[in-house]
Amino acid sequence: MTRGGTAASESRSLPVRLLRRGVDVEPHEVRALLLGAGWFFCLLSGYYLLRPLRDAMGLAGGADELQWLFTATFVAMLALVPLFGALVTRLAPRRFVPLAYRFFTASILVFCVLIATGVQSIWVGRVFFVWISVFNLFVISIFWSVLADCFSNAQARRLFGFIAAGGTAGTFVGPALAATVVSTLGPVALTLGAALLLEVALQCFARLYPREGAREDARDGAAAQAGEPGAATARADGRPIGGGVLDGLVLIARSPYLLGLCGYLLLHTAASTFLYFEQGRIVVGAFADTASRTRFFALVDLGVSTLTLLLQLFITGRVMRRFGVGTALVVLPLASALAFAAVAFSPTVVVLALAQAVRRAFDYAIARPAREVLFTVVDREAKYKAKNAIDTVVYRGGDAVSGWISAGLTAIGIGFAGLAALAIPLAGLWAALSVWLARQQERRLQGERASARNSGAAPPSTP
């Protein structure tokens, strides 16, 4: 069969036709789309197997320890970012991604042994909390860096919502397994399952990221039209990125756009941390043991996943196509303000669960894909180095600072209602920053198109 015949056959196949009813995907993009969704499914399935266990073990020493755990997580991030920078500088993505993922797989298996033997359970719980927090941000940051490297801005607007839905499907599987398995097989089974899923995620990456020969072939226009395996990811460059180990931080300091992304993420982490600390206090008062707390966290995660998947399948792509990235970014500040108001008015388990479910769902379904679109208009070094620094050091630094602010305000008698009074006005600043970032992203995209026209190359496709 000819290449043209292959593409026509793909476009007429029943699975492709059904898929195209829900997502605006071209036939030659289907393979990459499904691999990206499968990769994210495995990552979040594994993380959500461990998340309820992490949250429950983190409370073993009491909710008052959380600010220390957040600070320890930030310190761990500071130690690992230069190591990751060294990998990115010297190795191509096809080499450093497997090294990073298998390092985390090995660490999960070590915790499996420690938890099984019951050695110093409280301290193992504390270290486990820190390490899983580090693991989650690193593997997901790498995932989105690769996608920003592989897909154009126009493709990202169309496809990232569906790919994120693959991760959301994983957040159904993870909490469901955690809620049922932890009572029968215990936490060891959760760690083994997470390690296996991380390896499957790595296999998805290996098939998504084009090899050098396939990448060059896919850049041929005829190959892309024919649906060659690497066509949807032809823009990815398999060469080592080069530069210095700490270049990510330097790039951030020199770029108002990247600094704006840092500001957006810091406001996000502050809101998340304040709500998380209040969640810890409410849950400790409502549930007496680790098993019941784990089940509660798992049920909340299931609620978040349900709402997130509905939004991703029916709302996310339409919002970004019709209203733009700015509207998608503004959703999170508004949802956060409403969540603070609700929990401050009625600090109960039910209200907390509902507020967290709505806020996190809008974050995962709409704001997060929009935030990742912002990275499609920066260069490769920023995609991997600056993005990783933002997603890890800036994120966990915001967690740590916000944790101590929360503890300090509580110590001087300012409760959650006082925090809400401070947080709600900040949501306005957060929303304004969202609009500014969206405008800057559009200007960068227009600049790319103008440069492509001036050089005689094909300009980036329009949304």
C-alpha positions in Angstrom: 0.0 0.0 0.0 1.3 3.5 -0.8 1.9 6.1 1.9 -1.1 8.1 0.7 -3.2 4.9 0.9 -1.9 4.3 4.4 -3.0 7.8 5.6 -6.4 7.4 3.9 -6.9 4.0 5.5 -6.0 5.5 8.9 -8.4 8.4 8.5 -11.3 6.0 7.6 -10.7 3.5 10.4 -13.4 3.3 13.0 -11.1 4.0 16.1 -9.8 7.1 14.4 -13.2 8.3 13.4 -14.5 7.8 16.9 -11.5 9.6 18.4 -11.9 12.6 16.1 -15.4 13.1 17.3 -14.1 14.0 20.7 -10.7 15.6 19.8 -9.5 17.7 16.8 -6.7 15.3 15.8 -5.2 14.6 12.4 -4.7 11.0 11.3 -0.9 11.2 11.4 -1.1 12.6 15.0 -3.2 9.7 16.4 -0.3 7.4 17.4 1.6 10.2 19.2 -1.6 11.4 20.9 -2.4 7.9 22.3 1.2 7.3 23.4 1.2 10.7 25.2 -2.1 9.8 26.9 -0.8 6.4 27.8 2.4 7.7 29.2 0.5 10.2 31.4 -2.0 7.5 32.4 0.9 5.4 33.8 2.5 8.3 35.6 -0.6 9.4 37.4 -1.8 5.9 38.1 1.5 5.2 39.8 1.5 8.5 41.7 -2.1 8.1 42.9 -1.3 4.7 44.1 1.2 6.3 46.4 -0.4 9.7 47.1 -3.0 8.5 49.8 -0.2 6.5 51.5 2.1 9.5 51.4 -0.5 11.8 52.9 -1.4 9.3 55.6 2.2 8.5 56.5 3.0 12.2 56.5 0.5 12.8 59.2 1.9 10.0 61.4 3.9 12.6 63.4 1.0 15.1 63.5 -0.3 17.9 61.2 2.1 20.4 62.9 5.0 18.7 61.2 3.9 19.4 57.6 5.9 22.7 57.3 9.1 20.8 58.1 8.2 18.1 55.5 7.6 20.8 52.9 11.0 22.4 53.8 12.8 19.1 53.5 11.2 18.5 50.1 12.5 21.9 48.9 16.0 21.1 50.1 15.9 17.7 48.3 14.8 19.5 45.2 17.8 21.9 45.5 20.1 18.9 45.7 18.7 17.1 42.7 18.3 20.0 40.2 22.0 20.3 39.5 22.2 16.6 39.0 19.3 16.7 36.5 20.9 19.7 34.8 24.1 17.7 34.3 22.1 14.9 32.7 20.2 17.3 30.4 23.4 19.1 29.4 25.4 16.0 28.5 22.8 13.5 27.2 20.1 13.6 24.6 16.5 13.1 25.9 16.4 9.5 24.7 19.2 8.8 27.2 18.5 11.0 30.2 14.8 10.3 30.5 15.3 6.5 31.0 18.1 7.2 33.5 15.9 9.6 35.5 12.9 7.3 35.5 14.8 4.2 36.5 16.5 6.0 39.3 13.0 6.8 40.8 11.8 3.2 40.1 14.8 1.9 42.2 14.1 4.4 45.0 10.4 3.3 45.2 11.6 -0.4 45.5 13.9 0.6 48.4 10.9 2.2 50.2 8.9 -1.0 49.4 11.5 -3.0 51.4 11.6 -0.4 54.3 7.9 -0.3 54.6 7.6 -4.1 54.5 10.2 -4.5 57.3 8.6 -1.8 59.5 12.0 -0.1 60.2 11.5 3.2 62.1 8.0 3.6 60.6 7.6 7.3 61.6 10.9 8.3 60.0 10.3 6.1 57.0 7.0 7.9 56.6 8.6 11.3 56.8 11.3 10.4 54.2 8.7 8.7 52.0 6.5 11.9 52.1 9.5 14.0 50.9 10.7 11.6 48.3 7.3 11.0 46.7 6.8 14.7 46.5 10.1 15.0 44.7 9.4 12.0 42.5 6.0 13.3 41.4 7.3 16.7 40.3 10.4 15.4 38.5 8.7 12.7 36.4 5.8 14.9 35.4 8.0 17.9 34.6 10.0 15.6 32.3 6.8 14.4 30.7 5.6 17.9 29.9 9.0 19.0 28.7 9.1 16.2 26.2 5.6 17.0 25.0 6.5 20.7 24.6 9.5 19.6 22.6 7.5 17.3 20.4 4.3 19.2 19.7 3.8 22.6 18.2 1.8 25.4 19.9 -1.2 24.7 17.6 -1.0 21.0 18.3 -0.7 21.6 22.0 -3.9 23.7 22.1 -5.8 20.9 20.3 -4.2 17.8 21.9 -2.9 18.6 25.4 -6.4 18.4 26.9 -6.9 14.9 25.6 -3.4 13.8 26.7 -4.2 15.3 30.1 -7.4 13.2 30.1 -5.2 10.1 29.8 -3.5 11.1 33.1 -6.9 11.7 34.6 -8.0 8.2 33.7 -4.9 7.1 35.6 -6.1 9.1 38.6 -9.2 6.9 38.7 -7.2 3.7 38.6 -4.7 4.8 41.3 -7.1 5.9 44.1 -9.5 3.0 43.3 -6.7 0.5 43.7 -5.2 2.3 46.8 -8.6 2.4 48.5 -9.2 -1.4 48.0 -5.8 -2.9 48.0 -4.3 -1.1 51.1 -6.8 -2.9 53.4 -6.0 -6.4 52.0 -2.5 -6.5 50.6 -1.1 -3.5 52.5 1.1 -0.6 51.4 3.8 -2.8 49.9 1.5 -3.8 47.0 1.0 0.0 46.3 4.8 0.6 45.9 5.3 -2.5 43.7 2.4 -1.4 41.5 3.8 2.1 41.2 7.2 0.9 40.2 5.7 -1.3 37.4 3.6 1.5 36.1 6.7 3.8 35.9 8.5 1.3 33.7 5.5 1.1 31.4 5.4 4.9 31.2 9.1 4.8 30.1 8.2 2.4 27.3 5.6 4.8 26.1 8.2 7.6 26.0 10.6 5.3 24.0 7.9 4.9 21.3 6.8 8.5 21.3 10.1 10.3 21.1 11.4 10.0 17.6 14.7 8.3 16.9 17.2 10.4 14.9 16.5 8.6 11.6 12.7 8.6 12.0 12.8 12.3 13.1 14.6 13.3 9.9 12.3 11.3 7.7 9.2 12.7 9.4 10.3 16.3 8.7 9.6 15.5 5.0 6.2 16.9 4.2 5.1 13.8 2.4 6.0 11.6 5.4 4.0 13.7 7.7 1.0 13.6 5.4 1.4 9.8 5.1 1.2 9.4 8.9 4.7 8.1 9.4 5.3 7.1 13.1 7.3 10.2 14.0 5.3 12.7 12.0 3.4 14.3 14.9 6.6 14.7 16.9 9.0 15.8 14.0 9.8 19.1 15.7 11.6 17.2 18.5 15.4 17.5 18.4 17.3 14.4 19.6 20.6 16.1 20.2 22.0 16.9 23.7 20.9 20.3 24.8 24.3 21.5 26.0 25.0 24.5 28.1 25.7 24.7 31.8 24.3 22.7 34.7 22.6 25.7 36.3 21.5 27.4 33.1 17.9 26.9 33.9 18.0 29.4 36.8 20.0 31.8 34.7 17.4 31.6 31.9 14.7 32.4 34.4 16.5 35.4 35.9 16.9 36.9 32.4 13.4 36.4 31.1 10.4 38.4 32.2 8.2 35.7 30.6 9.7 32.9 32.6 9.6 35.1 35.8 5.9 35.6 35.1 5.5 31.8 35.0 7.3 31.6 38.3 4.9 34.1 39.8 1.9 32.2 38.5 3.2 29.0 40.0 4.1 30.6 43.3 0.6 32.0 43.7 -0.7 28.5 42.8 1.5 26.8 45.4 0.6 29.3 48.1 -3.1 28.6 47.6 -2.6 24.9 47.5 -0.4 24.8 50.6 -2.7 26.9 52.7 -5.6 24.6 51.8 -3.5 21.5 52.3 -2.5 22.5 55.8 -6.1 23.2 56.7 -7.0 19.8 55.2 -4.5 18.2 57.5 -6.0 19.8 60.6 -9.5 18.9 59.6 -8.7 15.3 58.7 -6.6 14.7 61.9 -9.6 15.8 63.9 -12.1 13.7 62.0 -10.3 10.4 61.5 -8.2 8.6 64.2 -6.1 6.1 62.2 -3.9 5.9 59.1 -6.2 3.5 57.3 -9.3 5.7 57.6 -7.3 8.8 56.5 -5.9 6.9 53.5 -9.4 5.9 52.5 -10.7 9.5 52.8 -7.8 10.9 50.7 -8.4 8.2 48.1 -12.2 9.0 47.9 -11.4 12.7 47.5 -9.0 11.8 44.7 -11.7 9.8 43.0 -14.0 12.7 43.1 -11.4 15.0 41.7 -10.7 12.5 38.9 -14.3 12.2 38.0 -14.9 15.9 37.6 -11.5 16.4 35.9 -12.2 13.8 33.2 -15.6 15.3 32.4 -14.0 18.7 32.0 -11.1 17.4 29.9 -13.3 15.5 27.5 -15.9 18.2 27.0 -14.6 21.6 28.1 -10.8 22.0 28.0 -10.1 21.9 24.3 -13.2 24.0 23.5 -12.1 26.7 26.1 -8.6 27.0 24.7 -9.7 27.1 21.1 -12.6 29.5 21.6 -11.6 31.7 24.4 -7.8 31.3 24.4 -5.1 30.3 26.9 -5.7 33.4 29.1 -9.2 32.3 30.0 -8.0 28.8 30.7 -5.4 30.2 33.1 -7.8 32.5 34.9 -10.0 29.6 35.9 -7.7 28.5 38.7 -7.5 31.8 40.5 -11.3 32.1 40.5 -11.7 28.5 41.7 -9.1 29.0 44.5 -10.9 32.1 45.7 -14.2 30.2 45.9 -12.5 27.3 47.7 -11.0 29.5 50.4 -14.3 31.2 51.0 -16.2 27.9 51.3 -13.7 26.3 53.7 -13.4 29.5 55.8 -17.2 29.7 56.1 -17.7 26.0 57.0 -14.5 24.1 57.9 -16.0 20.6 57.8 -14.9 17.4 56.1 -17.7 17.5 53.5 -17.1 21.2 52.5 -13.4 20.6 52.4 -13.8 17.6 50.1 -16.1 19.5 47.8 -13.9 22.6 47.7 -10.7 20.6 47.1 -12.4 18.5 44.4 -13.6 21.5 42.4 -10.4 23.5 42.7 -8.1 20.6 41.9 -10.3 19.5 39.0 -10.2 22.9 37.4 -6.4 23.0 37.9 -5.7 19.6 36.4 -8.3 19.8 33.6 -8.0 23.4 32.4 -5.2 25.4 34.0 -2.4 22.8 33.8 -2.8 22.1 30.1 -2.9 25.8 29.4 0.2 26.4 31.5 2.0 23.7 29.5 1.0 25.4 26.3 3.0 28.5 27.5 6.2 26.4 27.2 5.8 25.6 23.6 7.0 29.1 22.6 10.4 28.9 24.4 13.6 27.4 23.1 14.7 23.8 23.9 17.0 24.8 26.7 14.2 26.6 28.5 11.8 23.7 27.8 14.0 21.3 29.7 16.2 23.3 32.1 14.2 26.4 33.0 10.9 24.4 33.0 12.4 21.8 35.3 13.7 24.4 37.7 10.3 26.1 37.7 8.4 22.8 38.2 10.6 21.6 41.0 12.6 24.3 42.9 10.2 27.1 42.4 7.2 24.9 43.1 8.6 23.3 46.2 10.2 26.5 47.3 6.7 28.1 47.2 5.4 25.1 49.2 8.1 25.6 51.9 7.7 29.4 52.2 3.9 29.1 52.3 4.0 26.3 54.9 6.0 28.5 57.3 3.7 31.5 56.6 0.7 29.3 57.5 2.4 28.0 60.6 3.5 31.5 61.7 0.0 33.0 61.2 -1.5 30.1 63.1 1.0 30.7 65.9 -0.1 34.3 66.3 -3.7 33.4 66.3 -4.7 34.1 62.7 -6.8 31.1 61.6 -7.9 29.9 58.2 -10.5 32.7 58.0 -7.7 35.2 58.2 -5.7 33.4 55.5 -8.8 33.4 53.3 -9.2 37.2 53.8 -5.6 37.6 52.5 -5.8 34.9 49.8 -9.0 36.1 48.0 -7.6 39.5 47.0 -4.4 37.9 45.8 -6.5 35.9 43.4 -7.2 39.1 41.5 -3.4 39.6 41.1 -3.1 36.0 40.0 -5.8 36.5 37.4 -4.2 39.6 36.0 -0.8 37.7 35.7 -2.6 35.0 33.8 -3.9 37.4 31.2 -0.4 39.0 30.8 1.2 35.6 30.3 -1.3 34.6 27.7 -0.6 37.9 25.8 3.1 37.4 26.0 2.7 33.8 24.7 0.7 35.1 21.7 3.4 37.7 20.9 6.1 35.0 21.0 4.1 32.8 18.7 3.6 35.7 16.2 7.3 36.3 16.4 8.0 32.7 15.5 5.7 32.9 12.5 7.4 36.1 11.3 10.9 34.6 11.7 9.8 31.5 9.8 8.4 33.6 7.0 11.5 35.8 6.8 13.8 32.7 6.7 11.6 31.0 4.0 10.7 28.1 6.3 7.1 26.9 6.8 5.6 29.0 9.6 4.2 27.3 12.7 0.6 26.3 12.1 -2.1 28.5 13.4 -4.6 27.2 16.0 
